Amino acid sequence: MMKKCRLALLSGGVSSEREVSLNSGDQVFAALDKEKYDIIRYDPKTDLGRLVADAPQIDAALIVLHGPYGEDGTVQGLMELLSIPYQGSGVLGSALAMNKVASKQMYEKNGVPSPAYLAFKAAAEVDPDRCVEHLGLPLVVKPSAAGSSVGLSIVRSRTDIVPAVEKAFLHDAAVVMEAYITGTELTVGVIGNDDLTAMPIIEIIPDEHHEFFDYEAKYTAGVTREICPARISASAARKAQDYAIKAHRALFCDGYSRSDMILSGDAVFVLETNTIPGMTATSLLPQAAKVAGMSFTVLLDRLIELGIERFQKKGDV
């Protein structure tokens, strides 16, 4: 009988997405094959000391954390220091994708279309007239490094710009403001290390009470319809999958990612790339994997395998 893989499962953490992460952790634990894995759970909010102490006995880690101090390269850096293989992107890819300003700059350099934007730091004076002149109305205001649409506003009048910026600054020291593009919301997963595969595309339709895929629309059952494969043309689908792979590479991602997009007419705009997308059985990436013929359990196996493969390859250099 093969020796079980001693797997550290990290969920919880200290970000505003803690509850989502804990829920994901519970569902991932339930889906993992107990014949393959000896699973030990850790919550970085309370268990970092225990994780460090246990590190010599851990074969791999599955990081199911969202937002700052989990998805941004910090925990990934700890895994590197402890020589623990882990799924997904490394320190650089995690940090770049988490920072929306850095992501925008990398998209621009790599031919990935994204909405026009302005960026502000906390001390900056925000001139509503300049914002409207540059981006038009409506526009979107969001923290640079928060996930799950936390702190995001859609602004339809000049007078609402400064309050929206102040709201976003409650969640981060930098804020991104971008042109609001109407169209069909899409999300596209990518899986692989050197050889990348784009997953089936999901079309996202929030109900009429939600003008965008906000926190409530993401996590409240029945609020959003998700259709996979998306009801879009073959040419638009090819474009979206191509941009998902380009975005993944532009941000130095590894293992897997999920890029959110808007299809407006024939044009596709990439909004952001997630390096640890939601991992409940009904989350978007597992839904796409299911359409591709991969169960949640098999998807988790594959992500762990890719993380170990990347770790071993790095050791061979």
LUMTOR-502282 format. One record per residue (C-alpha): residue in one letter; x negated, y, z negated. Coordinates in Angstrom, 1 decimal, padded with zeros to 4 digits. Last residue first. Example, Ala and Ser with C-alpha at 12.3 -4.5 7.8 and 13.67 -1.06 7.14 Angstrom:
BEGIN
<node residu="S" u="-013.7" v="-001.1" w="-007.1"/>
<node residu="A" u="-012.3" v="-004.5" w="-007.8"/>
END
This chain:
BEGIN
<node residu="V" u="-017.5" v="023.5" w="011.2"/>
<node residu="D" u="-016.4" v="020.1" w="009.9"/>
<node residu="G" u="-014.8" v="021.6" w="006.7"/>
<node residu="K" u="-012.6" v="023.9" w="008.7"/>
<node residu="K" u="-011.4" v="020.9" w="010.7"/>
<node residu="Q" u="-010.5" v="019.1" w="007.4"/>
<node residu="F" u="-008.5" v="022.1" w="006.2"/>
<node residu="R" u="-006.7" v="022.5" w="009.5"/>
<node residu="E" u="-005.7" v="018.8" w="009.5"/>
<node residu="I" u="-004.5" v="019.0" w="005.9"/>
<node residu="G" u="-002.3" v="021.9" w="006.7"/>
<node residu="L" u="-001.0" v="020.3" w="009.9"/>
<node residu="E" u="-000.2" v="017.1" w="008.0"/>
<node residu="I" u="001.7" v="019.1" w="005.3"/>
<node residu="L" u="003.7" v="020.9" w="008.0"/>
<node residu="R" u="004.5" v="017.6" w="009.8"/>
<node residu="D" u="005.7" v="015.8" w="006.6"/>
<node residu="L" u="008.0" v="018.8" w="005.9"/>
<node residu="L" u="009.5" v="018.6" w="009.3"/>
<node residu="V" u="010.0" v="014.8" w="008.9"/>
<node residu="T" u="012.0" v="015.4" w="005.7"/>
<node residu="F" u="014.0" v="018.2" w="007.3"/>
<node residu="S" u="014.8" v="015.9" w="010.2"/>
<node residu="M" u="013.2" v="016.4" w="013.6"/>
<node residu="G" u="015.2" v="015.9" w="016.8"/>
<node residu="A" u="014.6" v="019.3" w="018.4"/>
<node residu="V" u="018.1" v="020.3" w="017.2"/>
<node residu="K" u="017.0" v="019.3" w="013.7"/>
<node residu="A" u="013.8" v="021.4" w="014.0"/>
<node residu="A" u="016.0" v="024.5" w="014.9"/>
<node residu="Q" u="018.1" v="024.0" w="011.8"/>
<node residu="P" u="014.9" v="023.4" w="009.7"/>
<node residu="L" u="013.6" v="026.8" w="010.9"/>
<node residu="L" u="016.8" v="028.7" w="010.3"/>
<node residu="S" u="017.6" v="027.5" w="006.7"/>
<node residu="T" u="020.3" v="024.9" w="006.2"/>
<node residu="A" u="018.0" v="022.3" w="004.6"/>
<node residu="T" u="016.4" v="025.0" w="002.5"/>
<node residu="M" u="013.0" v="026.2" w="003.7"/>
<node residu="G" u="013.3" v="029.9" w="004.4"/>
<node residu="P" u="010.3" v="031.1" w="006.6"/>
<node residu="I" u="006.8" v="031.0" w="005.2"/>
<node residu="T" u="004.7" v="032.8" w="007.8"/>
<node residu="N" u="007.6" v="035.1" w="008.9"/>
<node residu="T" u="007.1" v="037.2" w="012.0"/>
<node residu="E" u="008.8" v="040.6" w="012.6"/>
<node residu="L" u="011.0" v="042.6" w="014.9"/>
<node residu="V" u="010.0" v="041.2" w="018.3"/>
<node residu="F" u="011.9" v="042.9" w="021.2"/>
<node residu="V" u="013.3" v="041.0" w="024.2"/>
<node residu="A" u="014.5" v="042.9" w="027.2"/>
<node residu="D" u="017.0" v="041.6" w="029.8"/>
<node residu="G" u="019.9" v="043.4" w="028.1"/>
<node residu="S" u="018.9" v="043.8" w="024.5"/>
<node residu="L" u="017.7" v="040.5" w="023.0"/>
<node residu="I" u="016.6" v="041.3" w="019.5"/>
<node residu="M" u="013.9" v="039.2" w="017.7"/>
<node residu="D" u="012.9" v="037.4" w="014.5"/>
<node residu="S" u="009.7" v="035.3" w="014.6"/>
<node residu="R" u="009.3" v="032.1" w="012.7"/>
<node residu="S" u="005.9" v="030.7" w="011.9"/>
<node residu="Y" u="004.1" v="027.3" w="011.8"/>
<node residu="G" u="000.8" v="025.7" w="011.2"/>
<node residu="D" u="-001.5" v="028.7" w="011.5"/>
<node residu="C" u="-001.0" v="032.4" w="012.1"/>
<node residu="F" u="-003.7" v="034.7" w="013.4"/>
<node residu="L" u="-001.2" v="037.6" w="013.8"/>
<node residu="A" u="-001.6" v="037.8" w="017.6"/>
<node residu="R" u="-001.4" v="034.0" w="017.9"/>
<node residu="H" u="002.0" v="033.8" w="016.2"/>
<node residu="A" u="003.2" v="036.9" w="018.1"/>
<node residu="K" u="002.2" v="035.3" w="021.4"/>
<node residu="I" u="003.9" v="032.0" w="020.5"/>
<node residu="A" u="007.1" v="033.8" w="019.6"/>
<node residu="Y" u="006.8" v="036.0" w="022.7"/>
<node residu="D" u="006.7" v="033.0" w="025.0"/>
<node residu="Q" u="009.7" v="031.5" w="023.2"/>
<node residu="A" u="011.7" v="034.7" w="023.7"/>
<node residu="K" u="010.7" v="035.0" w="027.3"/>
<node residu="R" u="011.6" v="031.4" w="028.1"/>
<node residu="A" u="014.9" v="031.9" w="026.4"/>
<node residu="A" u="015.6" v="035.1" w="028.3"/>
<node residu="S" u="014.8" v="033.3" w="031.6"/>
<node residu="A" u="017.1" v="030.3" w="030.7"/>
<node residu="S" u="019.9" v="032.7" w="029.9"/>
<node residu="I" u="021.3" v="033.1" w="026.4"/>
<node residu="R" u="023.7" v="031.1" w="024.3"/>
<node residu="A" u="021.2" v="030.2" w="021.5"/>
<node residu="P" u="020.4" v="026.5" w="021.0"/>
<node residu="C" u="021.3" v="026.6" w="018.2"/>
<node residu="I" u="024.1" v="028.9" w="017.0"/>
<node residu="E" u="024.0" v="030.5" w="013.6"/>
<node residu="R" u="027.2" v="032.1" w="012.3"/>
<node residu="T" u="026.8" v="034.3" w="009.2"/>
<node residu="V" u="028.9" v="035.0" w="006.1"/>
<node residu="G" u="029.9" v="031.3" w="005.6"/>
<node residu="A" u="027.5" v="030.6" w="002.8"/>
<node residu="T" u="025.8" v="033.7" w="001.3"/>
<node residu="Y" u="022.0" v="033.7" w="001.7"/>
<node residu="K" u="021.1" v="035.5" w="005.0"/>
<node residu="A" u="024.2" v="037.7" w="005.2"/>
<node residu="E" u="023.7" v="038.8" w="001.6"/>
<node residu="Y" u="020.1" v="039.7" w="002.2"/>
<node residu="D" u="020.8" v="041.5" w="005.5"/>
<node residu="F" u="021.3" v="040.1" w="009.0"/>
<node residu="F" u="022.7" v="043.3" w="010.5"/>
<node residu="E" u="025.9" v="045.3" w="010.7"/>
<node residu="H" u="027.5" v="043.1" w="008.0"/>
<node residu="H" u="031.3" v="043.2" w="007.4"/>
<node residu="E" u="032.0" v="042.0" w="011.0"/>
<node residu="D" u="030.3" v="038.6" w="010.3"/>
<node residu="P" u="026.6" v="038.2" w="011.0"/>
<node residu="I" u="025.9" v="036.4" w="014.3"/>
<node residu="I" u="022.4" v="034.8" w="014.6"/>
<node residu="E" u="021.3" v="033.0" w="017.8"/>
<node residu="I" u="018.8" v="030.3" w="017.2"/>
<node residu="I" u="016.1" v="029.3" w="019.7"/>
<node residu="P" u="014.9" v="025.7" w="020.0"/>
<node residu="M" u="011.3" v="025.5" w="018.8"/>
<node residu="A" u="008.2" v="026.8" w="020.4"/>
<node residu="T" u="005.3" v="024.3" w="020.4"/>
<node residu="L" u="001.7" v="025.4" w="019.8"/>
<node residu="D" u="-001.4" v="023.3" w="020.4"/>
<node residu="D" u="-004.3" v="024.7" w="018.3"/>
<node residu="N" u="-002.3" v="024.4" w="015.0"/>
<node residu="G" u="001.3" v="023.5" w="015.6"/>
<node residu="I" u="004.9" v="024.8" w="015.1"/>
<node residu="V" u="006.7" v="027.9" w="016.4"/>
<node residu="G" u="010.1" v="029.0" w="015.3"/>
<node residu="V" u="012.3" v="031.5" w="017.3"/>
<node residu="T" u="014.9" v="033.8" w="015.8"/>
<node residu="L" u="017.5" v="035.7" w="017.8"/>
<node residu="E" u="019.8" v="038.7" w="017.2"/>
<node residu="T" u="021.8" v="039.7" w="020.3"/>
<node residu="G" u="021.7" v="043.3" w="021.1"/>
<node residu="T" u="021.4" v="046.8" w="019.7"/>
<node residu="I" u="018.0" v="048.4" w="019.1"/>
<node residu="Y" u="017.5" v="050.7" w="016.2"/>
<node residu="A" u="014.2" v="052.6" w="016.6"/>
<node residu="E" u="011.8" v="052.1" w="013.8"/>
<node residu="M" u="010.8" v="053.4" w="010.4"/>
<node residu="V" u="008.2" v="051.6" w="008.4"/>
<node residu="V" u="007.5" v="052.3" w="004.7"/>
<node residu="A" u="004.4" v="052.0" w="002.6"/>
<node residu="A" u="004.0" v="051.9" w="-001.2"/>
<node residu="D" u="006.6" v="049.1" w="-001.5"/>
<node residu="H" u="009.9" v="048.1" w="-002.9"/>
<node residu="L" u="011.2" v="051.4" w="-004.4"/>
<node residu="F" u="009.6" v="053.1" w="-001.4"/>
<node residu="A" u="012.4" v="051.6" w="000.7"/>
<node residu="K" u="015.1" v="053.5" w="-001.3"/>
<node residu="E" u="013.2" v="056.7" w="-001.0"/>
<node residu="V" u="013.0" v="056.3" w="002.8"/>
<node residu="A" u="016.7" v="055.6" w="002.9"/>
<node residu="P" u="017.4" v="058.8" w="000.8"/>
<node residu="V" u="015.2" v="060.8" w="003.2"/>
<node residu="I" u="016.9" v="059.6" w="006.4"/>
<node residu="D" u="020.5" v="060.0" w="005.3"/>
<node residu="T" u="020.8" v="063.6" w="006.3"/>
<node residu="R" u="019.7" v="062.9" w="009.9"/>
<node residu="S" u="022.7" v="060.6" w="010.4"/>
<node residu="R" u="023.0" v="056.9" w="011.4"/>
<node residu="V" u="020.4" v="055.2" w="009.2"/>
<node residu="I" u="020.3" v="051.4" w="009.0"/>
<node residu="S" u="018.7" v="050.6" w="005.7"/>
<node residu="L" u="016.3" v="047.9" w="004.4"/>
<node residu="G" u="015.2" v="047.7" w="000.8"/>
<node residu="V" u="015.2" v="043.8" w="000.8"/>
<node residu="S" u="015.7" v="042.6" w="004.4"/>
<node residu="S" u="014.7" v="039.0" w="003.3"/>
<node residu="G" u="011.1" v="040.1" w="003.0"/>
<node residu="A" u="009.1" v="043.0" w="001.6"/>
<node residu="A" u="005.8" v="044.4" w="002.9"/>
<node residu="S" u="006.3" v="047.5" w="005.0"/>
<node residu="P" u="009.5" v="048.6" w="003.2"/>
<node residu="K" u="012.3" v="049.3" w="005.6"/>
<node residu="V" u="014.0" v="052.1" w="007.5"/>
<node residu="V" u="016.0" v="051.4" w="010.7"/>
<node residu="L" u="017.1" v="054.1" w="013.2"/>
<node residu="P" u="020.5" v="055.3" w="014.6"/>
<node residu="L" u="019.5" v="057.7" w="016.0"/>
<node residu="G" u="016.5" v="058.7" w="018.0"/>
<node residu="L" u="013.0" v="057.4" w="017.4"/>
<node residu="H" u="010.6" v="060.3" w="018.0"/>
<node residu="E" u="012.9" v="063.3" w="017.9"/>
<node residu="V" u="014.9" v="061.7" w="015.1"/>
<node residu="C" u="011.8" v="061.1" w="013.0"/>
<node residu="R" u="010.5" v="064.6" w="013.8"/>
<node residu="D" u="013.8" v="066.2" w="012.7"/>
<node residu="P" u="013.9" v="064.1" w="009.5"/>
<node residu="D" u="010.4" v="065.3" w="008.4"/>
<node residu="V" u="009.1" v="062.8" w="005.8"/>
<node residu="E" u="006.4" v="064.3" w="003.6"/>
<node residu="A" u="003.9" v="061.6" w="002.8"/>
<node residu="A" u="002.8" v="060.7" w="-000.7"/>
<node residu="A" u="004.3" v="057.1" w="-000.6"/>
<node residu="K" u="002.7" v="056.2" w="002.8"/>
<node residu="F" u="004.7" v="056.5" w="006.0"/>
<node residu="A" u="004.8" v="054.6" w="009.3"/>
<node residu="L" u="006.7" v="055.5" w="012.5"/>
<node residu="Y" u="008.1" v="053.1" w="015.0"/>
<node residu="A" u="009.0" v="052.1" w="018.6"/>
<node residu="P" u="010.7" v="048.7" w="018.7"/>
<node residu="S" u="008.4" v="045.7" w="019.5"/>
<node residu="P" u="007.1" v="044.2" w="022.7"/>
<node residu="V" u="004.3" v="041.6" w="022.3"/>
<node residu="G" u="001.4" v="042.5" w="024.7"/>
<node residu="N" u="-001.4" v="041.6" w="022.3"/>
<node residu="K" u="-002.6" v="045.1" w="021.2"/>
<node residu="E" u="000.9" v="046.3" w="020.5"/>
<node residu="Y" u="001.8" v="043.2" w="018.5"/>
<node residu="M" u="-001.3" v="043.6" w="016.4"/>
<node residu="Q" u="-000.4" v="047.2" w="015.6"/>
<node residu="K" u="003.2" v="046.2" w="014.8"/>
<node residu="S" u="002.0" v="043.4" w="012.5"/>
<node residu="A" u="-000.3" v="045.8" w="010.6"/>
<node residu="V" u="002.6" v="048.2" w="010.0"/>
<node residu="K" u="004.9" v="045.3" w="009.0"/>
<node residu="N" u="002.5" v="043.9" w="006.4"/>
<node residu="M" u="003.5" v="040.3" w="005.6"/>
<node residu="A" u="002.4" v="039.1" w="009.0"/>
<node residu="L" u="-001.1" v="040.5" w="008.6"/>
<node residu="A" u="-001.5" v="039.2" w="005.0"/>
<node residu="S" u="-000.4" v="035.6" w="005.8"/>
<node residu="G" u="-002.5" v="035.5" w="009.0"/>
<node residu="L" u="-005.6" v="036.6" w="007.2"/>
<node residu="V" u="-005.3" v="034.5" w="004.1"/>
<node residu="G" u="-004.4" v="031.3" w="005.9"/>
<node residu="S" u="-001.2" v="030.4" w="007.6"/>
<node residu="G" u="001.0" v="027.3" w="007.1"/>
<node residu="Q" u="000.7" v="024.3" w="004.9"/>
<node residu="Y" u="-001.9" v="023.9" w="002.1"/>
<node residu="P" u="-005.2" v="022.1" w="001.7"/>
<node residu="I" u="-006.7" v="022.6" w="-001.9"/>
<node residu="S" u="-010.3" v="023.7" w="-002.1"/>
<node residu="L" u="-009.6" v="025.7" w="-005.3"/>
<node residu="L" u="-010.9" v="028.9" w="-003.9"/>
<node residu="E" u="-009.0" v="028.3" w="-000.7"/>
<node residu="M" u="-005.8" v="027.6" w="-002.6"/>
<node residu="L" u="-006.3" v="030.9" w="-004.5"/>
<node residu="G" u="-006.6" v="032.7" w="-001.2"/>
<node residu="Q" u="-003.4" v="031.2" w="000.0"/>
<node residu="V" u="-001.7" v="032.4" w="-003.2"/>
<node residu="T" u="-002.8" v="036.0" w="-002.4"/>
<node residu="G" u="-002.3" v="035.7" w="001.4"/>
<node residu="D" u="001.0" v="037.6" w="001.7"/>
<node residu="E" u="003.6" v="034.9" w="001.4"/>
<node residu="G" u="003.2" v="034.2" w="-002.3"/>
<node residu="Y" u="002.3" v="037.3" w="-004.3"/>
<node residu="P" u="004.5" v="039.5" w="-002.2"/>
<node residu="G" u="007.5" v="038.0" w="-000.3"/>
<node residu="H" u="008.6" v="034.3" w="-000.2"/>
<node residu="L" u="007.1" v="031.2" w="-001.9"/>
<node residu="V" u="007.5" v="027.6" w="-000.8"/>
<node residu="I" u="003.8" v="026.7" w="-000.7"/>
<node residu="L" u="003.3" v="022.9" w="-000.2"/>
<node residu="A" u="-000.1" v="022.0" w="-001.6"/>
<node residu="A" u="-002.4" v="019.1" w="-000.8"/>
<node residu="D" u="-004.6" v="016.4" w="-002.4"/>
<node residu="I" u="-004.4" v="017.7" w="-006.0"/>
<node residu="Q" u="-006.6" v="015.9" w="-008.7"/>
<node residu="P" u="-009.4" v="018.5" w="-008.7"/>
<node residu="A" u="-006.7" v="021.3" w="-008.8"/>
<node residu="D" u="-005.0" v="020.3" w="-012.1"/>
<node residu="A" u="-006.7" v="023.0" w="-014.2"/>
<node residu="V" u="-006.1" v="025.6" w="-011.6"/>
<node residu="L" u="-002.4" v="024.6" w="-011.3"/>
<node residu="R" u="-002.0" v="024.6" w="-015.1"/>
<node residu="G" u="-003.4" v="028.1" w="-015.3"/>
<node residu="L" u="-001.1" v="029.3" w="-012.5"/>
<node residu="D" u="002.0" v="027.9" w="-014.2"/>
<node residu="T" u="004.1" v="030.8" w="-015.4"/>
<node residu="K" u="005.0" v="033.1" w="-012.6"/>
<node residu="P" u="003.2" v="030.8" w="-010.1"/>
<node residu="D" u="006.0" v="028.2" w="-010.6"/>
<node residu="Y" u="004.4" v="024.7" w="-010.2"/>
<node residu="R" u="006.0" v="021.4" w="-009.3"/>
<node residu="I" u="004.1" v="018.1" w="-009.2"/>
<node residu="I" u="005.0" v="015.7" w="-006.4"/>
<node residu="D" u="003.5" v="012.2" w="-006.0"/>
<node residu="Y" u="004.1" v="011.9" w="-002.3"/>
<node residu="K" u="004.6" v="009.2" w="000.4"/>
<node residu="E" u="007.2" v="007.0" w="-001.2"/>
<node residu="K" u="008.9" v="010.1" w="-002.7"/>
<node residu="D" u="009.6" v="011.4" w="000.8"/>
<node residu="L" u="010.3" v="015.1" w="000.4"/>
<node residu="A" u="013.9" v="016.1" w="000.9"/>
<node residu="A" u="014.9" v="016.6" w="-002.8"/>
<node residu="F" u="011.7" v="018.5" w="-003.5"/>
<node residu="V" u="012.3" v="020.8" w="-000.5"/>
<node residu="Q" u="015.8" v="021.5" w="-001.7"/>
<node residu="D" u="014.7" v="022.4" w="-005.2"/>
<node residu="G" u="011.8" v="024.5" w="-003.8"/>
<node residu="S" u="014.1" v="026.4" w="-001.5"/>
<node residu="N" u="016.4" v="027.2" w="-004.4"/>
<node residu="L" u="013.4" v="028.5" w="-006.4"/>
<node residu="S" u="012.2" v="030.5" w="-003.5"/>
<node residu="V" u="015.6" v="032.2" w="-003.0"/>
<node residu="E" u="015.7" v="033.0" w="-006.7"/>
<node residu="R" u="012.2" v="034.5" w="-006.5"/>
<node residu="E" u="012.9" v="036.7" w="-003.5"/>
<node residu="S" u="012.3" v="040.0" w="-005.4"/>
<node residu="S" u="008.7" v="038.7" w="-005.9"/>
<node residu="V" u="007.3" v="037.1" w="-009.1"/>
<node residu="G" u="006.8" v="033.4" w="-008.1"/>
<node residu="G" u="009.5" v="030.7" w="-007.8"/>
<node residu="S" u="008.1" v="027.8" w="-005.7"/>
<node residu="L" u="004.9" v="025.9" w="-005.5"/>
<node residu="L" u="005.0" v="022.1" w="-004.7"/>
<node residu="A" u="001.6" v="020.5" w="-005.5"/>
<node residu="L" u="001.3" v="017.2" w="-003.7"/>
<node residu="R" u="-000.7" v="014.1" w="-004.8"/>
<node residu="C" u="-000.6" v="012.1" w="-001.6"/>
<node residu="K" u="000.4" v="008.5" w="-002.4"/>
<node residu="K" u="-002.2" v="005.8" w="-001.9"/>
<node residu="M" u="-001.3" v="003.5" w="000.9"/>
<node residu="M" u="000.0" v="000.0" w="000.0"/>
END
